[in-house]
Amino acid sequence: MTQTLRCRTAFISDVHLGTKGCQAEQLLEFIRVLDCETLYLVGDIVDGWKMKSGWFWPQAHNDVVQKILRLARKGVKVVYVPGNHDDRVRDFCGVHFGGVVVARDAIHEAADGKRYLVTHGDEFDGVIQHARWLAFLGDWGYRALLGLNTHFNRLRHVMGLGYWSLSAYVKHRVKNAVAFIDKFEAAMVEEARRRGVQGVICGHIHHAEMRDIDGVAYVNDGDWVESCTAVVERFDGGLEVVRWHEVRDRYAEAGLGELPGAEPLAA
């Protein structure tokens, strides 16, 4: 019997449907066990940048879209906050598509009364805002690194080893990348403080993290090309990061057969 990952709210971002780096099959596993009241799609769900240069849309990518629409039909509140790779969707803020509402950003009130700004984060990225050509160049290099990451993990699989993100390791060992992340986090926290909320939930930099920065909760839900992570809100209002590969590996090691979700999160 498949367990269900029960939570009040789930946040996912940076899926990048339409690219070869998208781990749609992993996301499908996550969605299949997800039981939530509200689902936030926090930007870069579809990669419009890549789709301009060529069409790539396998069945698994279509299945992700259909699964999300099915959640909306079943009564899950689905809020789509676009990012820079799907910025064209921002032209439809306030519009409902099959039960999915598009919003520039959102204020989420958790069960414990804390309020969080939900935004992708690209609008607080100086490279995106002031050097778009450099952002496109960086995106090309990033996709190349992801391609290498795919071959690297195929070899690990043959050797009986679990998933490990080479691309994330390289990115977070480069001094300039670390400095960029620090500046991004500081900008996000400052915006949350300006909005008068207790925290911010974002994506964009493909690095899941949850920590307090000068009294403001900084929460990043990561991505579904490198780390396969999401953020969930428990029914008591607490937040936590779900690292899907770790969940799958723990369950496989237990030899329990059918894949469940994470441990139930309901209080």
Secondary structure as UniProt FT lines:
FT   STRAND          5..6
FT   STRAND          9..12
FT   TURN            20..21
FT   HELIX           24..33
FT   STRAND          34..35
FT   STRAND          38..41
FT   HELIX           48..51
FT   TURN            52..53
FT   HELIX           59..73
FT   TURN            74..75
FT   STRAND          77..80
FT   TURN            85..86
FT   HELIX           87..92
FT   TURN            93..94
FT   STRAND          96..97
FT   TURN            98..99
FT   STRAND          100..102
FT   STRAND          106..109
FT   TURN            111..112
FT   STRAND          115..118
FT   HELIX           122..124
FT   HELIX           126..130
FT   HELIX           132..158
FT   TURN            159..160
FT   HELIX           166..171
FT   TURN            172..173
FT   HELIX           175..195
FT   STRAND          199..202
FT   STRAND          209..213
FT   TURN            214..215
FT   STRAND          216..220
FT   STRAND          229..233
FT   TURN            235..236
FT   STRAND          239..243
FT   HELIX           244..254
//
